[in-house]
Amino acid sequence: MEQNKYQEVHIYTDGACSGNPGPGGWAAILQFGKHEKEISGNMPSTTNNRMELFAVISGIGQLKKPCIINIYSDSSYVVNAFEKAWIDNWKNNGWKTASKDPVENQDLWKLLLLTIKKHPKVKFHKVKGHSDNEFNNRCDALAKAEIAKLQQKD
């Protein structure tokens, strides 16, 4: 499979939660060449980890054809699942952790795996949160704005 026949897309993601669980927000910024697209959303009762996962799933879900994808996240939970092969171990152990407990957020992990399957290469990159990465900071602001929308409704 020639990699250069696929477009390379960069997706920055972040999730946030006010309380854990509590109202949550997620955001993603997709970049291809000079093109950029921001998406975001919220959920009334969720967790930070679910919002982090939902941001990645939603970002990848925007792509209309197979791409080479670079995902940038400040979530160790999301990045390490792939970069340290946690997800492979969970699948091989019947969605149980090393301590034999059920893996949390299985529904979203399984959805993410299905979403990724359509693409020839997906690489996860850890970025430092609340630091000097302008796109991570923008995602953080968008996710927090989504939480504020929910809180204004109350």
FITI-30087 format. One line per 10 residues: number of its first residue (from 1); for each residue y, z, x of N, C-alpha, C, O. Coordinates in nm, 2 decimals, decimal comma. Each point is the difference from the previous one (the first is absolute). Last residue first. Layout:
NUM) Y:Z:X:Y:Z:X:Y:Z:X:Y:Z:X | ...
//
This chain:
154) 2,53:3,27:-2,91:-0,04:0,13:-0,05:0,12:0,07:-0,06:-0,02:0,11:-0,05 | 0,05:-0,54:0,27:-0,06:-0,01:-0,13:-0,03:0,14:-0,06:0,00:0,01:-0,13 | 0,14:-0,06:0,58:0,12:-0,02:-0,09:-0,05:-0,01:-0,14:0,08:0,03:-0,10 | -0,40:-0,01:0,45:0,07:0,13:-0,02:0,12:-0,01:-0,10:0,03:0,10:-0,07 | -0,26:-0,49:0,21:-0,08:0,08:-0,08:0,06:0,13:-0,04:-0,01:0,04:-0,11 | 0,23:-0,31:0,42:0,00:-0,07:-0,13:-0,08:0,08:-0,10:0,04:0,02:-0,12 | -0,04:0,11:0,57:0,12:0,04:-0,07:0,01:-0,06:-0,14:0,05:0,06:-0,09 | -0,40:-0,19:0,37:-0,02:0,14:-0,04:0,12:0,04:-0,08:-0,01:0,07:-0,11 | 0,05:-0,48:0,32:-0,10:-0,01:-0,11:-0,03:0,14:-0,06:-0,01:0,02:-0,12 | 0,27:-0,05:0,51:0,08:-0,04:-0,11:-0,09:-0,01:-0,13:0,05:0,02:-0,11
144) -0,26:0,07:0,52:0,07:0,12:-0,05:0,09:-0,04:-0,12:0,02:0,09:-0,09 | -0,24:-0,44:0,31:-0,10:0,09:-0,06:0,07:0,12:-0,06:-0,03:0,04:-0,12 | 0,29:-0,33:0,37:-0,04:-0,06:-0,13:-0,09:0,08:-0,07:0,01:0,02:-0,12 | 0,12:0,12:0,55:0,11:0,01:-0,09:-0,04:-0,06:-0,14:0,04:0,06:-0,10 | -0,35:-0,10:0,45:0,01:0,14:-0,04:0,11:0,02:-0,10:-0,01:0,07:-0,10 | -0,04:-0,50:0,29:-0,11:0,03:-0,09:0,01:0,15:-0,05:-0,02:0,02:-0,12 | 0,32:-0,14:0,45:0,04:-0,07:-0,12:-0,11:0,02:-0,11:0,03:0,03:-0,11 | -0,12:0,13:0,55:0,11:0,08:-0,07:0,04:-0,06:-0,13:0,03:0,07:-0,09 | -0,33:-0,31:0,35:-0,07:0,12:-0,05:0,11:0,08:-0,07:-0,03:0,06:-0,11 | 0,19:-0,42:0,32:-0,07:-0,05:-0,12:-0,08:0,12:-0,06:-0,01:0,01:-0,12
134) 0,27:0,05:0,53:0,08:-0,03:-0,12:-0,07:-0,04:-0,12:0,04:0,04:-0,11 | -0,17:0,28:0,53:-0,05:-0,13:-0,06:0,08:-0,03:-0,13:-0,02:0,07:-0,10 | 0,06:0,33:0,40:0,09:-0,11:0,03:-0,05:-0,13:-0,06:0,05:-0,11:0,04 | -0,20:0,58:-0,26:0,05:-0,02:0,14:0,09:-0,12:0,01:0,09:-0,02:-0,08 | -0,40:0,22:-0,28:0,14:0,06:0,01:0,05:-0,01:0,14:0,06:0,10:0,05 | -0,56:-0,19:-0,02:0,08:0,01:-0,12:0,13:0,07:0,02:0,02:0,08:0,10 | -0,34:-0,40:0,23:0,05:0,14:-0,02:0,09:0,01:-0,12:0,10:-0,08:-0,01 | -0,51:-0,27:0,05:0,14:0,01:0,04:0,04:0,15:-0,02:-0,06:0,07:-0,09 | -0,42:-0,39:0,14:0,06:0,13:-0,03:0,14:0,00:0,05:0,03:-0,03:0,12 | -0,37:-0,38:-0,29:0,08:0,05:0,11:0,07:0,13:-0,04:0,05:0,01:-0,11
124) -0,48:-0,38:-0,03:0,08:0,11:-0,04:0,07:0,05:0,13:-0,06:0,02:0,10 | -0,17:-0,52:-0,27:0,02:0,10:0,11:0,09:0,11:-0,05:0,11:-0,03:-0,05 | -0,43:-0,41:-0,12:0,10:0,10:-0,05:0,00:0,11:0,11:-0,11:0,05:0,03 | -0,09:-0,59:-0,13:0,03:0,10:0,09:0,10:0,10:-0,05:0,11:-0,05:-0,04 | -0,30:-0,31:-0,23:-0,08:-0,01:0,12:0,02:0,11:0,10:-0,09:0,03:0,08 | 0,13:0,00:-0,63:0,08:-0,04:0,11:-0,08:0,01:0,13:-0,09:0,09:0,02 | -0,06:0,05:-0,47:0,05:-0,14:-0,01:0,07:-0,05:0,12:0,03:-0,12:0,01 | -0,19:0,58:-0,06:-0,11:-0,09:0,02:0,05:-0,15:0,00:-0,07:-0,09:0,06 | 0,34:0,48:-0,17:0,00:-0,04:0,14:-0,10:-0,11:0,02:0,03:-0,09:0,08 | -0,01:0,30:-0,50:0,13:-0,07:0,02:0,00:-0,06:0,14:0,04:-0,12:0,02
114) -0,39:0,41:-0,14:-0,01:-0,13:-0,07:0,12:-0,09:0,03:-0,02:-0,12:0,01 | 0,02:0,55:0,16:-0,10:-0,08:0,07:-0,01:-0,13:-0,07:-0,02:-0,10:0,07 | 0,30:0,41:-0,27:0,06:-0,05:0,12:-0,10:-0,09:0,08:0,04:-0,10:0,05 | -0,20:0,33:-0,44:0,10:-0,11:-0,03:0,06:-0,06:0,12:0,01:-0,13:0,01 | -0,28:0,50:0,06:-0,08:-0,11:-0,04:0,08:-0,12:-0,04:-0,03:-0,11:0,03 | 0,26:0,51:0,06:-0,06:-0,05:0,13:-0,09:-0,12:-0,04:0,01:-0,10:0,08 | 0,18:0,33:-0,44:0,10:-0,08:0,07:-0,06:-0,05:0,13:0,04:-0,11:0,04 | -0,32:0,38:-0,30:0,04:-0,11:-0,08:0,10:-0,09:0,08:-0,01:-0,12:0,00 | -0,13:0,54:0,18:-0,09:-0,11:0,02:0,04:-0,13:-0,08:-0,02:-0,11:0,05 | 0,23:0,58:0,05:0,06:-0,13:-0,02:-0,09:-0,12:0,01:0,04:-0,11:0,04
104) -0,22:0,53:0,20:0,11:0,00:-0,10:0,05:-0,14:-0,01:0,00:-0,08:0,10 | -0,51:0,22:0,04:0,13:-0,05:0,05:0,10:0,00:-0,11:-0,03:-0,05:-0,11 | -0,39:0,40:0,12:0,04:-0,14:-0,05:0,14:-0,04:0,06:0,09:0,09:0,01 | -0,40:0,25:0,27:0,08:0,00:-0,12:0,03:-0,14:-0,04:0,01:-0,09:0,08 | -0,25:0,23:0,33:-0,08:-0,04:-0,12:0,08:0,02:-0,14:-0,06:0,01:-0,10 | 0,21:0,01:0,58:-0,04:0,13:-0,05:-0,07:-0,01:-0,14:-0,03:0,10:-0,07 | 0,21:-0,48:0,28:-0,09:0,05:0,10:-0,06:0,14:-0,04:-0,11:0,04:0,03 | 0,26:-0,34:-0,43:0,06:0,03:0,13:-0,10:0,05:0,09:-0,12:0,02:-0,04 | 0,02:-0,37:-0,37:0,00:0,14:0,03:0,07:0,02:0,14:-0,01:-0,09:0,09 | -0,14:-0,32:-0,34:0,13:0,05:-0,03:0,01:0,15:0,01:0,06:0,06:-0,09
94) -0,45:-0,30:0,24:0,01:0,01:-0,14:0,13:0,06:-0,05:0,00:0,07:-0,10 | -0,11:-0,18:0,56:-0,04:0,13:-0,04:0,01:0,02:-0,15:0,00:0,11:-0,05 | 0,15:-0,51:0,27:-0,14:0,02:0,05:-0,06:0,13:-0,05:-0,12:0,02:-0,01 | 0,58:-0,10:-0,08:-0,09:-0,10:-0,08:-0,14:0,02:0,04:-0,09:0,01:-0,09 | 0,40:0,25:0,33:0,00:0,04:-0,14:-0,10:-0,09:-0,08:-0,08:0,04:-0,08 | 0,17:-0,16:0,53:-0,09:0,12:-0,01:-0,01:0,05:-0,15:-0,11:0,03:-0,04 | 0,41:-0,38:0,13:-0,14:-0,05:0,02:-0,10:0,12:-0,01:-0,10:-0,02:-0,06 | 0,56:0,12:0,04:-0,04:-0,07:-0,12:-0,14:-0,05:0,01:-0,08:0,00:-0,10 | 0,30:0,20:0,48:-0,04:0,10:-0,10:-0,06:-0,07:-0,13:-0,10:0,04:-0,05 | 0,28:-0,23:0,49:-0,13:-0,04:-0,07:-0,05:0,11:-0,10:-0,11:0,01:-0,03
84) 0,53:-0,05:0,31:-0,10:0,09:0,05:-0,14:-0,02:-0,08:-0,09:0,09:0,02 | 0,47:-0,36:-0,14:0,00:0,00:0,15:-0,10:0,09:0,06:-0,04:-0,02:0,12 | 0,09:0,01:-0,60:-0,04:-0,13:0,05:-0,01:0,00:0,16:-0,10:-0,05:0,05 | 0,23:0,44:-0,28:-0,11:-0,04:-0,08:-0,06:-0,13:0,06:-0,12:-0,02:0,00 | 0,53:0,20:0,16:-0,12:0,04:0,07:-0,12:-0,03:-0,08:-0,11:-0,02:0,06 | 0,53:-0,09:-0,25:-0,02:-0,08:0,13:-0,13:0,05:0,06:-0,08:-0,09:0,04 | 0,22:0,31:-0,44:-0,03:-0,14:-0,02:-0,04:-0,07:0,13:-0,10:-0,07:0,00 | 0,23:0,53:0,03:-0,11:-0,01:-0,10:-0,05:-0,15:-0,02:-0,11:-0,03:0,01 | 0,51:0,14:0,23:-0,13:0,01:0,09:-0,12:-0,02:-0,09:-0,10:-0,05:0,04 | 0,60:-0,13:-0,15:-0,11:0,08:-0,05:-0,12:0,00:0,10:-0,07:-0,10:0,01
74) 0,49:-0,16:0,00:0,01:0,13:0,07:-0,11:0,10:-0,04:0,01:0,12:0,04 | 0,00:-0,69:-0,01:0,00:0,12:-0,09:0,02:0,13:0,09:-0,04:0,00:0,11 | -0,02:-0,58:-0,13:0,07:0,10:0,08:0,02:0,12:-0,10:0,07:-0,01:-0,10 | -0,38:-0,47:0,16:0,05:0,10:-0,09:0,05:0,11:0,09:-0,06:0,05:0,09 | -0,07:-0,60:-0,06:0,03:0,12:0,08:0,06:0,10:-0,10:0,11:-0,02:-0,05 | -0,42:-0,45:-0,01:0,09:0,10:-0,05:0,01:0,11:0,10:-0,10:0,05:0,05 | -0,04:-0,59:-0,16:-0,02:0,10:0,10:0,10:0,10:-0,03:0,12:-0,03:0,00 | -0,31:-0,27:-0,40:0,10:0,01:0,11:-0,05:0,09:0,10:-0,10:0,08:-0,02 | -0,03:-0,37:-0,48:-0,04:0,08:0,11:0,10:-0,01:0,12:0,06:-0,10:0,03 | 0,15:0,05:-0,51:-0,11:-0,07:0,07:-0,04:0,08:0,12:0,07:0,09:0,04
64) 0,26:0,06:-0,35:-0,06:-0,10:-0,08:-0,11:-0,08:0,06:-0,08:-0,07:-0,06 | 0,33:0,59:0,10:-0,03:-0,12:0,07:-0,09:-0,09:-0,09:-0,10:0,04:-0,06 | 0,24:0,41:-0,06:0,11:-0,10:-0,02:-0,04:-0,14:0,06:0,06:-0,10:-0,03 | -0,33:0,51:0,08:-0,02:-0,07:-0,13:0,11:-0,10:-0,03:-0,02:-0,09:-0,08 | 0,04:0,38:0,46:-0,10:-0,11:0,02:-0,02:-0,08:-0,13:-0,02:-0,12:0,01 | 0,31:0,49:-0,05:0,05:-0,09:0,10:-0,09:-0,12:0,02:0,04:-0,12:-0,01 | -0,19:0,48:-0,26:0,10:-0,08:-0,06:0,06:-0,10:0,09:0,03:-0,12:-0,05 | -0,33:0,43:0,23:-0,07:-0,09:-0,10:0,10:-0,09:-0,07:-0,03:-0,12:-0,01 | 0,21:0,45:0,30:-0,08:-0,10:0,08:-0,07:-0,10:-0,10:0,02:-0,12:0,02 | 0,20:0,48:-0,22:0,10:-0,08:0,07:-0,07:-0,11:0,07:0,04:-0,12:0,00
54) -0,30:0,46:-0,19:0,05:-0,10:-0,10:0,10:-0,09:0,06:0,01:-0,12:-0,04 | -0,18:0,47:0,31:-0,10:-0,10:-0,02:0,05:-0,11:-0,10:-0,02:-0,12:0,02 | 0,30:0,49:0,05:-0,01:-0,07:0,13:-0,10:-0,12:-0,02:0,02:-0,11:0,04 | 0,02:0,41:-0,39:0,12:-0,08:0,01:-0,01:-0,09:0,12:0,04:-0,12:0,00 | -0,37:0,45:-0,06:-0,02:-0,11:-0,10:0,12:-0,10:0,01:-0,02:-0,12:-0,01 | 0,05:0,51:0,27:-0,10:-0,09:0,05:-0,03:-0,12:-0,09:-0,02:-0,11:0,04 | 0,32:0,46:-0,18:0,05:-0,08:0,11:-0,10:-0,10:0,05:0,04:-0,12:0,02 | -0,11:0,27:-0,52:0,01:0,07:0,13:0,06:-0,10:0,10:0,01:-0,12:-0,02 | 0,05:0,18:-0,55:-0,08:-0,06:0,10:0,01:0,08:0,13:0,05:0,11:0,00 | 0,18:-0,21:-0,51:-0,08:0,11:0,05:-0,10:-0,05:0,10:-0,10:-0,06:-0,04
44) 0,43:-0,24:-0,15:0,05:0,13:-0,04:-0,07:0,12:0,06:0,06:0,11:0,02 | 0,03:-0,60:0,20:-0,10:0,05:-0,09:0,04:0,15:-0,03:0,05:0,07:0,09 | 0,19:-0,58:0,12:-0,02:0,14:-0,01:-0,11:0,04:-0,09:-0,05:-0,08:-0,08 | 0,28:-0,35:0,42:-0,04:0,05:-0,13:-0,02:0,15:0,00:0,02:0,06:0,11 | 0,15:-0,57:0,19:-0,02:0,15:-0,01:-0,04:0,04:-0,14:0,01:-0,08:-0,10 | 0,11:-0,36:0,49:-0,06:0,04:-0,12:-0,01:0,16:0,00:-0,01:0,06:0,10 | 0,26:-0,51:0,19:-0,02:0,14:-0,02:-0,06:0,03:-0,14:0,04:-0,07:-0,10 | 0,00:-0,36:0,49:-0,01:0,04:-0,14:-0,02:0,15:-0,01:-0,09:0,05:0,07 | 0,24:-0,50:0,28:-0,02:0,14:-0,01:0,00:0,03:-0,15:0,08:-0,05:-0,08 | -0,07:-0,38:0,48:-0,01:0,04:-0,13:-0,03:0,15:-0,01:-0,08:0,05:0,08
34) 0,10:-0,34:0,31:0,13:0,05:-0,04:0,00:0,05:-0,14:0,10:0,05:-0,05 | -0,56:-0,06:0,26:0,11:-0,08:0,06:0,13:0,06:-0,03:0,02:0,12:0,03 | -0,31:0,13:-0,29:-0,06:-0,12:0,05:0,11:-0,09:0,05:0,08:-0,05:-0,07 | -0,18:0,58:-0,14:0,08:-0,09:0,08:-0,09:-0,11:0,05:-0,11:0,02:0,05 | 0,16:0,43:-0,43:-0,08:-0,11:0,06:0,09:-0,10:0,07:0,11:-0,03:-0,04 | -0,12:0,57:-0,14:0,09:-0,11:0,04:-0,09:-0,10:0,07:-0,07:0,03:0,10 | 0,00:0,42:-0,46:-0,05:-0,09:0,10:0,11:-0,11:0,03:0,07:-0,04:-0,10 | -0,17:0,57:-0,17:0,08:-0,12:0,03:-0,06:-0,08:0,11:-0,08:0,05:0,08 | 0,04:0,40:-0,47:-0,06:-0,08:0,11:0,09:-0,12:0,02:0,08:-0,03:-0,09 | -0,10:0,57:-0,17:0,05:-0,14:0,01:-0,06:-0,07:0,12:-0,05:0,07:0,10
24) -0,02:0,40:-0,47:-0,01:-0,07:0,13:0,06:-0,14:-0,01:0,02:-0,06:-0,11 | -0,07:0,60:-0,13:0,04:-0,14:-0,02:0,00:-0,07:0,14:0,04:0,06:0,10 | -0,38:0,32:-0,10:0,13:0,00:-0,07:0,04:-0,15:-0,02:-0,08:-0,09:0,02 | -0,34:0,45:0,24:0,05:-0,12:-0,08:0,14:0,02:-0,06:0,05:0,11:-0,01 | 0,03:0,03:0,31:-0,12:-0,08:0,03:-0,12:0,07:-0,07:-0,06:0,09:0,06 | 0,65:-0,16:-0,02:-0,11:0,09:-0,04:-0,13:-0,08:0,03:0,01:-0,12:0,02 | 0,30:-0,20:-0,02:0,08:0,12:-0,02:-0,09:0,11:-0,06:-0,03:0,00:-0,12 | -0,06:-0,47:0,43:-0,03:0,08:-0,11:0,08:0,12:0,00:0,03:0,06:0,10 | -0,11:-0,60:0,14:0,06:0,13:0,00:-0,04:0,08:-0,13:-0,03:-0,07:-0,10 | -0,08:-0,40:0,46:-0,02:0,07:-0,13:0,06:0,14:0,01:0,01:0,06:0,11
14) 0,00:-0,58:0,15:0,02:0,14:0,00:-0,03:0,05:-0,14:0,03:-0,07:-0,10 | -0,05:-0,41:0,46:-0,03:0,07:-0,12:0,04:0,15:0,02:0,00:0,06:0,11 | 0,03:-0,61:0,09:0,04:0,14:0,03:-0,02:0,07:-0,13:0,04:-0,05:-0,11 | -0,23:-0,44:0,32:0,03:0,08:-0,12:0,02:0,15:0,05:-0,08:0,06:0,06 | 0,05:-0,61:0,12:0,02:0,14:0,04:0,03:0,07:-0,13:0,09:-0,04:-0,07 | -0,35:-0,45:0,20:0,09:0,07:-0,09:0,00:0,15:0,05:-0,10:0,05:0,05 | -0,06:-0,60:0,09:0,00:0,15:0,04:0,11:0,07:-0,08:0,11:-0,04:0,00 | -0,42:-0,42:-0,11:0,13:0,05:0,02:-0,02:0,15:0,04:-0,09:0,07:-0,05 | -0,28:-0,45:0,16:0,04:0,10:-0,10:0,14:0,05:0,03:0,04:0,01:0,12 | -0,28:-0,32:0,15:0,01:-0,07:-0,13:0,04:0,10:-0,11:0,03:-0,04:-0,11
4) -0,12:0,17:0,57:0,13:-0,06:-0,02:0,02:-0,08:-0,12:0,10:-0,04:-0,04 | -0,52:0,27:0,19:0,10:0,09:-0,06:0,14:-0,07:-0,02:0,07:0,04:-0,10 | -0,58:-0,24:0,08:0,12:-0,01:0,08:0,10:0,09:-0,06:0,04:-0,02:-0,12 | -0,59:0,04:0,10:0,12:0,00:-0,08:0,12:0,00:0,09:0,03:0,09:0,08
//
